[in-house]
Structures are given as structure tokens and as C-alpha cells.
């Protein structure tokens, strides 16, 4: 039957050519089989129908061939190479024309460029853009196409929309047409981002419900086929233990999230420099640490180990550090190496909501001022109350460090300074000034006693003389 069809085509084209007043060969096109130093061996690469190509193309100097007669209508055998060969030939029949060097099968005509979503094949025919490779094919030997695309769809109809690519991949054959009810996750991934692809593929590479989406929502996560499924994992919140990557990208790794690869493997990279626990619903067991506590605390569906708080102390998550311990940068409660004091109002006021500008009001010289650090304006506090204040002791230091755990014994007596020591209250006849230093005051009892002594002395002198 195919031979009969070819014969009919040859006869039709020949009759068309005979009816033409003159034979008008086309220009050379590079589709011949190369033959260095001579004419092309044949023109078999100029037309897909090998039964009639020898009648329609004439070999020229290698690697060229030309269409045999631009006055003859090629009918159903027309392709882009025939369009190209006859495009600039004066007197060619109207199907050809200047600049019309590709063939558009959607209009069955020679055109200058392919329509949107189409690209030329080796015959210069416009073909719909295929999708990107997706790993749903049946693997074959290395470097060969997949055996089939059975894994790309639930039935033969969907599978037929794919074509094998490099093993184990397949790709959608035509991303331009609407997939209709056949759309699935593999099609979304293959066609999303392809030039001229149907609008059904535009939203994204994943498949949720009945449509392509940019990401899974509502507690769903993508499975291996890019289909959004109800999430079985409960990811944690971002925590800053990742290795910083490119701005706008993800952390490079999560090596800073744990002491070994096992713990690090419980995290996944997030927006730089963050990572987060992959599944907070899993029991962390002995892998628990401060970063895990912080990432999973308060997350819906998290394991009970995370319920108590976001800090790590004594093998468990806690809401705050106790026993004089403070949290370090990894959210782990540690015995501090320094013991800061409480805020005292000796700082130079700064911007509201910020810290004090400096601590110049906290001591008579720079050495004493350097013992303090700015806190919320207008406060400062002693940097380390465990250190011996020695001769630098003053009222602000007594007030800041008294009552602080592990503070030096110099601060234990009280919050005021009398002479050279901290005291709980000023001695009789003294009051604390604005700097928390005990000073002699205007005691009325002492004054009256003085006047009485003076009067008695004057009376005694009068009696004697």
C-alpha cells in the first residue's frame, strides 16, 4: 500500500511538472550525503519519505542537493528543505516565496519562521517544542534512549504523550497543545518553562489536585513523581546554623547544626544561612541539641521532646536556662565564663529603644568606665561581676553586682558604697547620693548637740572670769 501511495505521489508531482512550461530547479540546500571532492552521494537526508526523495532532489557538489522543479507542486511531500530550495527562485509557484524557508504543518505552507512554541527539525519542518527530560522512563543500557515511557502515566493514553529520551528519561512530545484531563506531575515538570508551552503548564513543575503548581500548599509535600501528597513529615522553623551560601539562595550545608554527621543529617538547608529540622515529629533520642530544640519547639505535630522550650539543658529542651546558666549561640545552656551585672542608670542616654551611648557616668576615670558595658538606654551594667573590683569599686558597681550569682565577695554586703566597701545601708549620719555612695548629711540631732556644747562652754568661761 505504501508503495502505491508513493507511486501516486510521484505521478502527481511529475504531471504537475510536465504541465509547467519550463523546468525550474531550486537553489542548493545542505541535505546531501557528503562525498568529499565530488557530488553528494545521494539526497536521502532531504526528505523523510525515502521512496520518492530520489525523484524530487538532485545531487549537487557535496554536501548539497536541490529540489528538481520549483514550478511543480510537491503536494503532500513538501517540507522545509523544499521551501528553502525554492524560496529565492524567480518564477517559482506561489506556494514558495522569498524568505519562506521553513514549513509550518499547522497551515501546510512555507513560512519565514515557525509559530510560537515550534522549532525546526532536520528537514526544516516546524515541530512543536517537546518538554525537558523527566525520569519516568524504563531504563535501558547506558547512553541509549529509555526502553519505554510506561512510568510516565497511569494509562496508555497518557504514556503516549511522552517519547523516550536518554535513559532513564522521557519527555512530553508536544508541550504546545493542551493536555486536557491527561495532565499529571511528570507533564508539569517536563513542560513548565518550555517556550510556547500551553498555559496549563505555566504555574509550575508540581501537580496538586488537577493542576500544575509552583509549590505544594496546605500541608502537602511533593513525592518522587512531583505530585503533592499529604505531608508525613513536620519540618521545623529556620535556625541560623547553616553555612552561608549565595545571597538569595540556600545555605551551603548544615554542618554547624550538630557535632556529627548523624545530627547534621537531621537538618536540611534553608534560606542562607539557615537550616531546619527535616521532621520534628520524629523522636530525636540522644541526638537532641539546642538547634533542634529551637527549630522544633512549638511546631504543630512535633514530638513531645520539644514541648518544653527552645533551649537545651541537661539532655532536654527547656523554656529557659536555670541554675545560673545562660544560653550560648547554639541555644545550649552553659555555665557562663562571665557574670554580667544588672542594669544601673549611669549611661549616657541614646536613641529610644536602643542602647546607652557610653558608660562615662559610671566611674571617675576610663579604667572604671571600662568595667561597664552599655545596656538599654540610659543604662549600663558591670561586664563581669565575678572579677575582683579591687580599688575600682564604686557605688554603681555595688548596685549592679549585688545579688548576682557567682559575683565576687566584694559585692555580697549590699548595693551602696561606704568608704571602700559595699554595704546594705549607710552608717548613721550618712545618706546615699545619686551615685549610690554614702555621704555625710545635715543631721539635725548632731547640730543641736553641737550648739548645746558651745553654750555650756561659754557659761563655764563666764563663771571662771
Order of alpha helices (4+ residues) and beta strands (2+ residues): alpha-alpha-beta-beta-alpha-beta-beta-beta-beta-alpha-beta-beta-alpha-beta-beta-beta-beta-alpha-beta-beta-alpha-beta-beta-beta-beta-alpha-beta-beta-alpha-beta-beta-beta-beta-alpha
